[in-house]
Amino acid sequence: MGFLDWLTRKKEAADDGEGAESRFTDKNVAKLHKKLMNKWYQTMERKRVIQLLAQLGSEEAVTALLGRFTYVTDGSIVDEDEKSIVYEILLDMGGRSVPSLRRFILTEPAIYWPLKALTEIEGEEVAVDTLLEALDGITDRWERSMERMHSLVQSLRDYHSDKVLARLVDLATDENEEIRFLAVDGLSTFDSKQQAVDTIIERLLDDGETTRIKTFIMDMLMERKWRVRKYKKELAGKLPETYFVDDTGTIQRKY
């Protein structure tokens, strides 16, 4: 390991533990959290720390455990293994872990595992309400906020309540292209909902929509064989030359 690598590791290790003392009133939790957040430690050491935090079982200890979801180690197998261990611990804790899980989802971008745990423990309705609350809490469009927004909108596609449908319809006209793309992708899972179909077709008919999103929509409509006969006239002048609406009302490629 070169000198510059050593300095980088020292800085990252320091940054990982920065603020731990002020974040946790329990000094033991703060110390364990700092060790857990050092991705240069051996996996056996981090697993030992995970078990120690699990044994403490306090709300602060759960919050510290959730820190493991905020970074990725060099080895994907090791990373997945450690996160799976934390996930199982959260499930074992049940309701005790919910306040920390909700707080994490409301503030952090890396929500896959915490959201999965919250859904398993409290059910889809609580998970959806938490996602929507987190989206409502985003008040700016700076880099971290957009990272969180992308993660939240992407996660909505796994739930199929009317609340999710309504939010995805709103997000389908968002000013950010990636958010619109994720919203359309989420809407594509609502096969039986006419509102989802109507919103997706609106994006296809919008002259200001990007080629990327329109191509995604056309390919999705073809793959799912959604019938869009009621829009055949409007689509006739909007589809690229290689696409057409056939007699059954589905979009096809000419060649």
ChimeraX commands (.cxc) that place a marker at each C-alpha (Angstrom):
marker #1 position 0.00,0.00,0.00 radius 0.5
marker #1 position 1.48,3.36,-1.04 radius 0.5
marker #1 position 1.70,6.44,1.15 radius 0.5
marker #1 position -1.17,8.18,-0.65 radius 0.5
marker #1 position -3.37,5.10,-0.23 radius 0.5
marker #1 position -2.54,5.08,3.47 radius 0.5
marker #1 position -3.48,8.74,3.80 radius 0.5
marker #1 position -6.75,8.13,1.94 radius 0.5
marker #1 position -7.66,5.26,4.23 radius 0.5
marker #1 position -6.82,7.29,7.32 radius 0.5
marker #1 position -8.99,10.17,6.10 radius 0.5
marker #1 position -11.93,7.90,5.20 radius 0.5
marker #1 position -11.72,6.14,8.53 radius 0.5
marker #1 position -11.75,9.50,10.30 radius 0.5
marker #1 position -14.64,10.77,8.20 radius 0.5
marker #1 position -16.64,7.61,8.88 radius 0.5
marker #1 position -16.41,8.20,12.60 radius 0.5
marker #1 position -16.80,11.98,12.47 radius 0.5
marker #1 position -19.66,13.24,14.59 radius 0.5
marker #1 position -20.23,9.86,16.26 radius 0.5
marker #1 position -19.70,11.28,19.75 radius 0.5
marker #1 position -22.25,14.04,19.17 radius 0.5
marker #1 position -24.72,11.71,17.44 radius 0.5
marker #1 position -24.80,9.08,20.18 radius 0.5
marker #1 position -25.20,9.74,23.89 radius 0.5
marker #1 position -24.03,6.20,24.64 radius 0.5
marker #1 position -20.23,6.29,24.34 radius 0.5
marker #1 position -20.06,2.53,23.84 radius 0.5
marker #1 position -22.46,2.76,20.88 radius 0.5
marker #1 position -20.44,5.67,19.46 radius 0.5
marker #1 position -17.24,3.64,19.67 radius 0.5
marker #1 position -18.82,0.58,18.04 radius 0.5
marker #1 position -20.40,2.72,15.32 radius 0.5
marker #1 position -17.03,4.21,14.44 radius 0.5
marker #1 position -15.58,0.71,14.02 radius 0.5
marker #1 position -18.58,-0.48,11.99 radius 0.5
marker #1 position -18.21,2.44,9.60 radius 0.5
marker #1 position -14.56,1.66,8.82 radius 0.5
marker #1 position -14.72,-0.32,5.60 radius 0.5
marker #1 position -11.01,-1.12,5.82 radius 0.5
marker #1 position -11.57,-3.39,8.83 radius 0.5
marker #1 position -11.66,-7.15,8.31 radius 0.5
marker #1 position -15.17,-8.49,7.87 radius 0.5
marker #1 position -14.91,-10.65,10.99 radius 0.5
marker #1 position -14.22,-7.54,13.06 radius 0.5
marker #1 position -17.22,-5.71,11.62 radius 0.5
marker #1 position -19.42,-8.78,12.18 radius 0.5
marker #1 position -18.29,-8.84,15.81 radius 0.5
marker #1 position -19.26,-5.18,16.13 radius 0.5
marker #1 position -22.64,-5.88,14.52 radius 0.5
marker #1 position -23.34,-8.60,17.09 radius 0.5
marker #1 position -22.28,-6.34,19.97 radius 0.5
marker #1 position -24.64,-3.60,18.80 radius 0.5
marker #1 position -27.42,-6.18,18.42 radius 0.5
marker #1 position -26.84,-7.32,21.99 radius 0.5
marker #1 position -27.14,-3.74,23.26 radius 0.5
marker #1 position -30.48,-3.51,21.44 radius 0.5
marker #1 position -31.15,0.14,22.27 radius 0.5
marker #1 position -32.60,2.61,19.78 radius 0.5
marker #1 position -29.16,4.20,19.48 radius 0.5
marker #1 position -27.64,0.79,18.81 radius 0.5
marker #1 position -30.18,0.18,16.03 radius 0.5
marker #1 position -29.38,3.58,14.53 radius 0.5
marker #1 position -25.69,2.68,14.64 radius 0.5
marker #1 position -26.38,-0.66,12.92 radius 0.5
marker #1 position -28.19,1.10,10.08 radius 0.5
marker #1 position -24.96,2.89,9.28 radius 0.5
marker #1 position -23.76,-0.34,7.65 radius 0.5
marker #1 position -26.18,0.28,4.78 radius 0.5
marker #1 position -24.57,3.60,3.87 radius 0.5
marker #1 position -21.38,2.27,2.25 radius 0.5
marker #1 position -20.15,-0.52,0.01 radius 0.5
marker #1 position -17.07,-2.63,0.66 radius 0.5
marker #1 position -14.68,-3.70,-2.10 radius 0.5
marker #1 position -15.91,-7.30,-2.03 radius 0.5
marker #1 position -19.54,-7.61,-3.14 radius 0.5
marker #1 position -20.02,-10.98,-1.40 radius 0.5
marker #1 position -18.72,-9.61,1.90 radius 0.5
marker #1 position -20.84,-6.48,1.52 radius 0.5
marker #1 position -24.03,-8.45,0.84 radius 0.5
marker #1 position -23.28,-10.85,3.68 radius 0.5
marker #1 position -22.83,-8.12,6.29 radius 0.5
marker #1 position -25.92,-6.23,5.17 radius 0.5
marker #1 position -27.97,-9.43,5.24 radius 0.5
marker #1 position -26.84,-10.05,8.82 radius 0.5
marker #1 position -27.93,-6.55,9.87 radius 0.5
marker #1 position -31.23,-7.02,8.04 radius 0.5
marker #1 position -31.97,-10.27,9.90 radius 0.5
marker #1 position -31.12,-8.62,13.21 radius 0.5
marker #1 position -33.57,-5.81,12.45 radius 0.5
marker #1 position -36.29,-8.36,11.70 radius 0.5
marker #1 position -35.57,-10.16,14.97 radius 0.5
marker #1 position -35.89,-6.87,16.84 radius 0.5
marker #1 position -39.26,-6.27,15.25 radius 0.5
marker #1 position -41.04,-3.14,16.45 radius 0.5
marker #1 position -38.02,-1.96,18.42 radius 0.5
marker #1 position -36.23,-1.21,15.17 radius 0.5
marker #1 position -39.08,0.71,13.53 radius 0.5
marker #1 position -38.34,4.26,14.84 radius 0.5
marker #1 position -34.74,4.04,13.64 radius 0.5
marker #1 position -35.78,2.48,10.32 radius 0.5
marker #1 position -38.29,5.24,9.62 radius 0.5
marker #1 position -35.82,7.94,10.58 radius 0.5
marker #1 position -33.22,6.43,8.25 radius 0.5
marker #1 position -35.63,6.24,5.29 radius 0.5
marker #1 position -36.68,9.84,5.90 radius 0.5
marker #1 position -33.12,11.12,5.73 radius 0.5
marker #1 position -30.79,8.74,3.87 radius 0.5
marker #1 position -30.43,7.69,0.20 radius 0.5
marker #1 position -29.43,4.02,0.69 radius 0.5
marker #1 position -32.88,2.78,1.69 radius 0.5
marker #1 position -33.10,-0.65,0.01 radius 0.5
marker #1 position -32.41,-2.82,3.06 radius 0.5
marker #1 position -34.09,-0.55,5.67 radius 0.5
marker #1 position -37.22,-0.26,3.51 radius 0.5
marker #1 position -37.28,-4.02,3.01 radius 0.5
marker #1 position -37.05,-4.50,6.78 radius 0.5
marker #1 position -39.74,-1.90,7.52 radius 0.5
marker #1 position -42.08,-3.54,4.99 radius 0.5
marker #1 position -41.52,-6.97,6.51 radius 0.5
marker #1 position -42.09,-5.73,10.06 radius 0.5
marker #1 position -44.88,-3.18,9.66 radius 0.5
marker #1 position -46.43,-4.00,6.27 radius 0.5
marker #1 position -46.73,-2.20,2.95 radius 0.5
marker #1 position -49.01,0.61,4.11 radius 0.5
marker #1 position -46.49,1.89,6.66 radius 0.5
marker #1 position -43.68,1.50,4.11 radius 0.5
marker #1 position -45.59,3.50,1.49 radius 0.5
marker #1 position -46.55,6.22,3.95 radius 0.5
marker #1 position -42.91,6.51,4.98 radius 0.5
marker #1 position -41.74,6.77,1.37 radius 0.5
marker #1 position -44.30,9.46,0.60 radius 0.5
marker #1 position -43.42,11.36,3.77 radius 0.5
marker #1 position -39.76,11.23,2.76 radius 0.5
marker #1 position -40.60,12.60,-0.69 radius 0.5
marker #1 position -42.68,15.37,0.85 radius 0.5
marker #1 position -39.70,16.29,3.01 radius 0.5
marker #1 position -37.42,17.03,0.03 radius 0.5
marker #1 position -37.47,20.81,-0.36 radius 0.5
marker #1 position -34.49,21.42,-2.65 radius 0.5
marker #1 position -32.87,19.91,-5.73 radius 0.5
marker #1 position -29.25,19.75,-4.63 radius 0.5
marker #1 position -27.14,16.65,-5.30 radius 0.5
marker #1 position -27.88,14.73,-2.10 radius 0.5
marker #1 position -31.58,15.56,-2.27 radius 0.5
marker #1 position -31.77,14.33,-5.85 radius 0.5
marker #1 position -29.93,11.14,-4.90 radius 0.5
marker #1 position -32.52,10.56,-2.19 radius 0.5
marker #1 position -35.39,11.42,-4.53 radius 0.5
marker #1 position -34.17,8.96,-7.17 radius 0.5
marker #1 position -33.96,6.21,-4.57 radius 0.5
marker #1 position -37.42,6.97,-3.15 radius 0.5
marker #1 position -39.18,7.14,-6.52 radius 0.5
marker #1 position -37.45,3.98,-7.71 radius 0.5
marker #1 position -38.64,2.20,-4.56 radius 0.5
marker #1 position -42.27,3.15,-5.21 radius 0.5
marker #1 position -42.46,0.70,-8.13 radius 0.5
marker #1 position -42.50,-2.20,-5.64 radius 0.5
marker #1 position -45.83,-1.10,-4.15 radius 0.5
marker #1 position -49.21,-0.92,-5.87 radius 0.5
marker #1 position -51.55,1.11,-3.72 radius 0.5
marker #1 position -53.72,3.98,-4.97 radius 0.5
marker #1 position -51.47,6.36,-3.03 radius 0.5
marker #1 position -48.45,5.19,-5.01 radius 0.5
marker #1 position -50.33,5.46,-8.30 radius 0.5
marker #1 position -51.37,9.03,-7.54 radius 0.5
marker #1 position -47.84,10.06,-6.62 radius 0.5
marker #1 position -46.29,8.42,-9.70 radius 0.5
marker #1 position -48.82,10.23,-11.91 radius 0.5
marker #1 position -47.68,13.53,-10.39 radius 0.5
marker #1 position -44.00,12.63,-10.73 radius 0.5
marker #1 position -44.43,11.69,-14.40 radius 0.5
marker #1 position -44.39,15.42,-15.21 radius 0.5
marker #1 position -41.49,16.31,-12.92 radius 0.5
marker #1 position -38.91,18.77,-14.27 radius 0.5
marker #1 position -36.14,16.21,-13.83 radius 0.5
marker #1 position -35.85,13.67,-16.67 radius 0.5
marker #1 position -34.59,10.85,-14.46 radius 0.5
marker #1 position -37.51,11.30,-12.07 radius 0.5
marker #1 position -39.96,11.18,-14.99 radius 0.5
marker #1 position -38.25,8.03,-16.27 radius 0.5
marker #1 position -38.51,6.34,-12.87 radius 0.5
marker #1 position -42.14,7.43,-12.51 radius 0.5
marker #1 position -43.05,6.00,-15.92 radius 0.5
marker #1 position -41.22,2.79,-15.04 radius 0.5
marker #1 position -43.27,2.58,-11.83 radius 0.5
marker #1 position -46.51,3.28,-13.68 radius 0.5
marker #1 position -45.72,0.46,-16.09 radius 0.5
marker #1 position -46.40,-2.01,-13.26 radius 0.5
marker #1 position -50.03,-0.83,-12.94 radius 0.5
marker #1 position -51.28,-2.84,-15.92 radius 0.5
marker #1 position -54.97,-2.75,-14.99 radius 0.5
marker #1 position -55.16,0.95,-14.08 radius 0.5
marker #1 position -56.41,3.22,-16.86 radius 0.5
marker #1 position -54.92,6.25,-15.12 radius 0.5
marker #1 position -51.47,4.70,-15.46 radius 0.5
marker #1 position -52.03,3.99,-19.16 radius 0.5
marker #1 position -53.35,7.51,-19.79 radius 0.5
marker #1 position -50.40,9.13,-18.03 radius 0.5
marker #1 position -47.85,7.05,-19.92 radius 0.5
marker #1 position -49.48,7.86,-23.27 radius 0.5
marker #1 position -49.46,11.57,-22.34 radius 0.5
marker #1 position -45.68,11.35,-21.99 radius 0.5
marker #1 position -45.48,9.71,-25.40 radius 0.5
marker #1 position -47.59,12.47,-26.98 radius 0.5
marker #1 position -45.70,15.31,-25.30 radius 0.5
marker #1 position -43.47,17.05,-27.87 radius 0.5
marker #1 position -41.12,18.11,-25.10 radius 0.5
marker #1 position -40.49,14.61,-23.76 radius 0.5
marker #1 position -37.06,13.08,-24.32 radius 0.5
marker #1 position -36.28,10.40,-26.89 radius 0.5
marker #1 position -34.99,8.16,-24.10 radius 0.5
marker #1 position -38.31,8.13,-22.25 radius 0.5
marker #1 position -40.39,7.81,-25.42 radius 0.5
marker #1 position -38.31,4.86,-26.60 radius 0.5
marker #1 position -38.66,3.22,-23.18 radius 0.5
marker #1 position -42.43,3.71,-23.31 radius 0.5
marker #1 position -42.79,2.27,-26.81 radius 0.5
marker #1 position -40.68,-0.77,-25.98 radius 0.5
marker #1 position -42.61,-1.28,-22.75 radius 0.5
marker #1 position -45.98,-1.00,-24.51 radius 0.5
marker #1 position -44.86,-3.55,-27.09 radius 0.5
marker #1 position -43.51,-5.97,-24.49 radius 0.5
marker #1 position -46.60,-5.79,-22.27 radius 0.5
marker #1 position -48.98,-5.67,-25.25 radius 0.5
marker #1 position -50.97,-2.83,-23.73 radius 0.5
marker #1 position -53.88,-1.87,-25.98 radius 0.5
marker #1 position -53.82,1.80,-26.95 radius 0.5
marker #1 position -56.49,1.74,-29.68 radius 0.5
marker #1 position -58.28,4.79,-28.23 radius 0.5
marker #1 position -55.11,6.80,-28.89 radius 0.5
marker #1 position -54.46,5.46,-32.38 radius 0.5
marker #1 position -55.20,8.72,-34.20 radius 0.5
marker #1 position -53.13,10.85,-31.81 radius 0.5
marker #1 position -50.22,8.41,-31.94 radius 0.5
marker #1 position -50.22,8.15,-35.73 radius 0.5
marker #1 position -48.27,11.36,-36.15 radius 0.5
marker #1 position -46.14,10.97,-33.06 radius 0.5
marker #1 position -44.57,7.53,-33.35 radius 0.5
marker #1 position -41.22,7.11,-35.13 radius 0.5
marker #1 position -41.43,5.57,-38.59 radius 0.5
marker #1 position -40.35,2.18,-37.27 radius 0.5
marker #1 position -43.41,1.87,-34.97 radius 0.5
marker #1 position -47.15,1.61,-35.66 radius 0.5
marker #1 position -50.40,0.70,-33.89 radius 0.5
marker #1 position -51.81,-2.51,-35.35 radius 0.5
marker #1 position -55.47,-3.53,-35.74 radius 0.5
marker #1 position -55.56,-5.06,-32.25 radius 0.5
marker #1 position -54.54,-1.73,-30.72 radius 0.5
marker #1 position -51.00,-2.70,-29.71 radius 0.5
marker #1 position -47.78,-0.98,-30.76 radius 0.5
marker #1 position -45.56,-2.95,-33.15 radius 0.5
marker #1 position -42.31,-2.45,-35.02 radius 0.5
marker #1 position -42.40,-2.38,-38.83 radius 0.5
marker #1 position -39.00,-4.06,-39.09 radius 0.5
marker link #1:1,2 radius 0.2
marker link #1:2,3 radius 0.2
marker link #1:3,4 radius 0.2
marker link #1:4,5 radius 0.2
marker link #1:5,6 radius 0.2
marker link #1:6,7 radius 0.2
marker link #1:7,8 radius 0.2
marker link #1:8,9 radius 0.2
marker link #1:9,10 radius 0.2
marker link #1:10,11 radius 0.2
marker link #1:11,12 radius 0.2
marker link #1:12,13 radius 0.2
marker link #1:13,14 radius 0.2
marker link #1:14,15 radius 0.2
marker link #1:15,16 radius 0.2
marker link #1:16,17 radius 0.2
marker link #1:17,18 radius 0.2
marker link #1:18,19 radius 0.2
marker link #1:19,20 radius 0.2
marker link #1:20,21 radius 0.2
marker link #1:21,22 radius 0.2
marker link #1:22,23 radius 0.2
marker link #1:23,24 radius 0.2
marker link #1:24,25 radius 0.2
marker link #1:25,26 radius 0.2
marker link #1:26,27 radius 0.2
marker link #1:27,28 radius 0.2
marker link #1:28,29 radius 0.2
marker link #1:29,30 radius 0.2
marker link #1:30,31 radius 0.2
marker link #1:31,32 radius 0.2
marker link #1:32,33 radius 0.2
marker link #1:33,34 radius 0.2
marker link #1:34,35 radius 0.2
marker link #1:35,36 radius 0.2
marker link #1:36,37 radius 0.2
marker link #1:37,38 radius 0.2
marker link #1:38,39 radius 0.2
marker link #1:39,40 radius 0.2
marker link #1:40,41 radius 0.2
marker link #1:41,42 radius 0.2
marker link #1:42,43 radius 0.2
marker link #1:43,44 radius 0.2
marker link #1:44,45 radius 0.2
marker link #1:45,46 radius 0.2
marker link #1:46,47 radius 0.2
marker link #1:47,48 radius 0.2
marker link #1:48,49 radius 0.2
marker link #1:49,50 radius 0.2
marker link #1:50,51 radius 0.2
marker link #1:51,52 radius 0.2
marker link #1:52,53 radius 0.2
marker link #1:53,54 radius 0.2
marker link #1:54,55 radius 0.2
marker link #1:55,56 radius 0.2
marker link #1:56,57 radius 0.2
marker link #1:57,58 radius 0.2
marker link #1:58,59 radius 0.2
marker link #1:59,60 radius 0.2
marker link #1:60,61 radius 0.2
marker link #1:61,62 radius 0.2
marker link #1:62,63 radius 0.2
marker link #1:63,64 radius 0.2
marker link #1:64,65 radius 0.2
marker link #1:65,66 radius 0.2
marker link #1:66,67 radius 0.2
marker link #1:67,68 radius 0.2
marker link #1:68,69 radius 0.2
marker link #1:69,70 radius 0.2
marker link #1:70,71 radius 0.2
marker link #1:71,72 radius 0.2
marker link #1:72,73 radius 0.2
marker link #1:73,74 radius 0.2
marker link #1:74,75 radius 0.2
marker link #1:75,76 radius 0.2
marker link #1:76,77 radius 0.2
marker link #1:77,78 radius 0.2
marker link #1:78,79 radius 0.2
marker link #1:79,80 radius 0.2
marker link #1:80,81 radius 0.2
marker link #1:81,82 radius 0.2
marker link #1:82,83 radius 0.2
marker link #1:83,84 radius 0.2
marker link #1:84,85 radius 0.2
marker link #1:85,86 radius 0.2
marker link #1:86,87 radius 0.2
marker link #1:87,88 radius 0.2
marker link #1:88,89 radius 0.2
marker link #1:89,90 radius 0.2
marker link #1:90,91 radius 0.2
marker link #1:91,92 radius 0.2
marker link #1:92,93 radius 0.2
marker link #1:93,94 radius 0.2
marker link #1:94,95 radius 0.2
marker link #1:95,96 radius 0.2
marker link #1:96,97 radius 0.2
marker link #1:97,98 radius 0.2
marker link #1:98,99 radius 0.2
marker link #1:99,100 radius 0.2
marker link #1:100,101 radius 0.2
marker link #1:101,102 radius 0.2
marker link #1:102,103 radius 0.2
marker link #1:103,104 radius 0.2
marker link #1:104,105 radius 0.2
marker link #1:105,106 radius 0.2
marker link #1:106,107 radius 0.2
marker link #1:107,108 radius 0.2
marker link #1:108,109 radius 0.2
marker link #1:109,110 radius 0.2
marker link #1:110,111 radius 0.2
marker link #1:111,112 radius 0.2
marker link #1:112,113 radius 0.2
marker link #1:113,114 radius 0.2
marker link #1:114,115 radius 0.2
marker link #1:115,116 radius 0.2
marker link #1:116,117 radius 0.2
marker link #1:117,118 radius 0.2
marker link #1:118,119 radius 0.2
marker link #1:119,120 radius 0.2
marker link #1:120,121 radius 0.2
marker link #1:121,122 radius 0.2
marker link #1:122,123 radius 0.2
marker link #1:123,124 radius 0.2
marker link #1:124,125 radius 0.2
marker link #1:125,126 radius 0.2
marker link #1:126,127 radius 0.2
marker link #1:127,128 radius 0.2
marker link #1:128,129 radius 0.2
marker link #1:129,130 radius 0.2
marker link #1:130,131 radius 0.2
marker link #1:131,132 radius 0.2
marker link #1:132,133 radius 0.2
marker link #1:133,134 radius 0.2
marker link #1:134,135 radius 0.2
marker link #1:135,136 radius 0.2
marker link #1:136,137 radius 0.2
marker link #1:137,138 radius 0.2
marker link #1:138,139 radius 0.2
marker link #1:139,140 radius 0.2
marker link #1:140,141 radius 0.2
marker link #1:141,142 radius 0.2
marker link #1:142,143 radius 0.2
marker link #1:143,144 radius 0.2
marker link #1:144,145 radius 0.2
marker link #1:145,146 radius 0.2
marker link #1:146,147 radius 0.2
marker link #1:147,148 radius 0.2
marker link #1:148,149 radius 0.2
marker link #1:149,150 radius 0.2
marker link #1:150,151 radius 0.2
marker link #1:151,152 radius 0.2
marker link #1:152,153 radius 0.2
marker link #1:153,154 radius 0.2
marker link #1:154,155 radius 0.2
marker link #1:155,156 radius 0.2
marker link #1:156,157 radius 0.2
marker link #1:157,158 radius 0.2
marker link #1:158,159 radius 0.2
marker link #1:159,160 radius 0.2
marker link #1:160,161 radius 0.2
marker link #1:161,162 radius 0.2
marker link #1:162,163 radius 0.2
marker link #1:163,164 radius 0.2
marker link #1:164,165 radius 0.2
marker link #1:165,166 radius 0.2
marker link #1:166,167 radius 0.2
marker link #1:167,168 radius 0.2
marker link #1:168,169 radius 0.2
marker link #1:169,170 radius 0.2
marker link #1:170,171 radius 0.2
marker link #1:171,172 radius 0.2
marker link #1:172,173 radius 0.2
marker link #1:173,174 radius 0.2
marker link #1:174,175 radius 0.2
marker link #1:175,176 radius 0.2
marker link #1:176,177 radius 0.2
marker link #1:177,178 radius 0.2
marker link #1:178,179 radius 0.2
marker link #1:179,180 radius 0.2
marker link #1:180,181 radius 0.2
marker link #1:181,182 radius 0.2
marker link #1:182,183 radius 0.2
marker link #1:183,184 radius 0.2
marker link #1:184,185 radius 0.2
marker link #1:185,186 radius 0.2
marker link #1:186,187 radius 0.2
marker link #1:187,188 radius 0.2
marker link #1:188,189 radius 0.2
marker link #1:189,190 radius 0.2
marker link #1:190,191 radius 0.2
marker link #1:191,192 radius 0.2
marker link #1:192,193 radius 0.2
marker link #1:193,194 radius 0.2
marker link #1:194,195 radius 0.2
marker link #1:195,196 radius 0.2
marker link #1:196,197 radius 0.2
marker link #1:197,198 radius 0.2
marker link #1:198,199 radius 0.2
marker link #1:199,200 radius 0.2
marker link #1:200,201 radius 0.2
marker link #1:201,202 radius 0.2
marker link #1:202,203 radius 0.2
marker link #1:203,204 radius 0.2
marker link #1:204,205 radius 0.2
marker link #1:205,206 radius 0.2
marker link #1:206,207 radius 0.2
marker link #1:207,208 radius 0.2
marker link #1:208,209 radius 0.2
marker link #1:209,210 radius 0.2
marker link #1:210,211 radius 0.2
marker link #1:211,212 radius 0.2
marker link #1:212,213 radius 0.2
marker link #1:213,214 radius 0.2
marker link #1:214,215 radius 0.2
marker link #1:215,216 radius 0.2
marker link #1:216,217 radius 0.2
marker link #1:217,218 radius 0.2
marker link #1:218,219 radius 0.2
marker link #1:219,220 radius 0.2
marker link #1:220,221 radius 0.2
marker link #1:221,222 radius 0.2
marker link #1:222,223 radius 0.2
marker link #1:223,224 radius 0.2
marker link #1:224,225 radius 0.2
marker link #1:225,226 radius 0.2
marker link #1:226,227 radius 0.2
marker link #1:227,228 radius 0.2
marker link #1:228,229 radius 0.2
marker link #1:229,230 radius 0.2
marker link #1:230,231 radius 0.2
marker link #1:231,232 radius 0.2
marker link #1:232,233 radius 0.2
marker link #1:233,234 radius 0.2
marker link #1:234,235 radius 0.2
marker link #1:235,236 radius 0.2
marker link #1:236,237 radius 0.2
marker link #1:237,238 radius 0.2
marker link #1:238,239 radius 0.2
marker link #1:239,240 radius 0.2
marker link #1:240,241 radius 0.2
marker link #1:241,242 radius 0.2
marker link #1:242,243 radius 0.2
marker link #1:243,244 radius 0.2
marker link #1:244,245 radius 0.2
marker link #1:245,246 radius 0.2
marker link #1:246,247 radius 0.2
marker link #1:247,248 radius 0.2
marker link #1:248,249 radius 0.2
marker link #1:249,250 radius 0.2
marker link #1:250,251 radius 0.2
marker link #1:251,252 radius 0.2
marker link #1:252,253 radius 0.2
marker link #1:253,254 radius 0.2
marker link #1:254,255 radius 0.2
view
